[in-house]
C-alpha cells in the first residue's frame, strides 16, 4: 500500500535521524514545500568538531540548559542546509521526529515555516 505524504516524509525524517551523532536522542528534520524536500537536518556536533559518538557527551550529567550541549538541533541544521544552498524555506512544512524545543520554535517562526509536524513530544 502506498503511504500518504505525511507518512512518507516522517519515514524520511526517521532515516535522517539515523545520521545523528548525539548519544541521548536522535532527531531528524525534513523541510518540504509543495511536496518537495527542500532540506534535511539531524542533531549533532557543529561541522568540523568531534562527534559525541567518538568523544563522549560534553553535556554534564543532570544539566538542563540548552547551552550545556554542543549539538546543533536538527531543525536548525535543516534551515542552515537550505541557506547554504540559497533555497527559500518561507511557507515550508517541517516534518520532525520530535517536537521542536522552545528555542527552535522561535527560530522556525522567524524562518516563516508555516506548519510543524512531529512524531514525539520533546522531553
C-alpha positions in Angstrom: 0.0 0.0 0.0 1.3 3.4 -0.9 1.9 5.6 2.2 0.3 9.1 2.3 2.5 12.1 2.1 2.8 12.6 5.9 3.9 9.0 6.5 6.4 9.3 3.6 8.0 12.5 4.9 8.0 11.2 8.5 9.7 8.0 7.3 12.4 10.1 5.6 12.8 12.1 8.9 13.4 8.9 10.7 16.1 7.9 8.3 17.7 11.3 8.5 17.7 10.9 12.3 19.8 7.8 12.0 22.7 10.0 10.9 22.6 11.8 14.3 25.8 11.7 16.4 24.0 12.5 19.7 24.2 9.9 22.4 20.9 11.0 24.1 18.4 11.5 21.3 18.5 11.0 17.5 16.3 13.7 15.8 15.7 14.1 12.1 14.0 17.0 10.3 12.8 17.4 6.7 11.7 20.8 5.2 9.1 20.4 2.5 7.5 22.9 0.0 4.8 21.8 -2.5 5.5 18.1 -1.6 9.2 18.5 -2.5 12.0 18.1 0.0 13.9 21.3 0.3 16.4 20.4 3.0 17.1 17.9 5.8 18.9 18.0 9.1 19.9 15.9 12.1 21.2 16.8 15.5 24.9 16.6 16.2 28.2 18.4 16.7 29.0 21.5 14.6 30.8 20.9 11.3 34.4 20.1 11.9 34.0 19.4 15.7 34.5 15.8 17.0 31.3 13.8 17.3 29.9 12.8 20.7 29.8 9.3 19.4 33.6 9.4 19.3 34.4 11.6 22.3 31.5 11.1 24.7 28.9 13.6 25.6 30.1 17.0 26.6 26.9 17.8 28.5 27.2 17.5 32.2 25.1 14.7 33.7 21.9 16.4 35.0 22.4 19.6 33.0 19.1 21.2 31.9 20.3 24.2 29.9 20.4 24.0 26.1 23.8 25.7 26.1 25.3 22.9 28.1 25.1 20.7 24.9 27.3 21.4 21.9 25.0 19.8 19.4 23.1 21.8 16.8 19.5 20.8 16.6 18.1 19.0 13.6 15.6 21.8 12.7 18.4 24.4 12.8 20.6 22.2 10.7 17.9 21.8 8.0 17.5 25.7 7.9 21.3 26.0 7.6 21.4 23.5 4.8 18.7 25.4 2.9 20.5 28.7 3.5 23.9 27.3 2.3 22.2 26.3 -1.0 20.3 29.5 -1.4 16.9 27.9 -1.1 14.0 29.8 0.4 12.1 28.0 3.1 9.3 30.5 3.5 6.0 28.7 3.7 7.7 25.3 4.3 6.3 22.4 6.3 8.7 20.9 8.8 8.5 17.1 9.4 10.4 16.2 12.6 10.8 13.1 14.6 10.5 15.2 17.8 8.6 18.4 18.8 10.9 21.4 18.5 12.3 22.8 21.7 11.3 26.4 22.7 14.3 27.9 21.0 13.8 26.0 17.8 10.1 27.0 17.8 11.2 30.7 17.8 13.7 30.1 15.0 11.1 28.2 12.9 8.6 31.0 13.4 11.1 33.7 12.3 12.1 31.5 9.3 8.5 31.7 8.2 7.9 27.9 8.4 4.1 27.7 8.4 3.4 24.1 9.5 5.3 22.0 12.0 4.5 18.2 12.3 6.2 15.9 14.7 6.0 12.3 15.9 7.1 12.5 19.5 6.9 15.2 22.2 10.2 16.8 23.3 11.0 15.5 26.8 
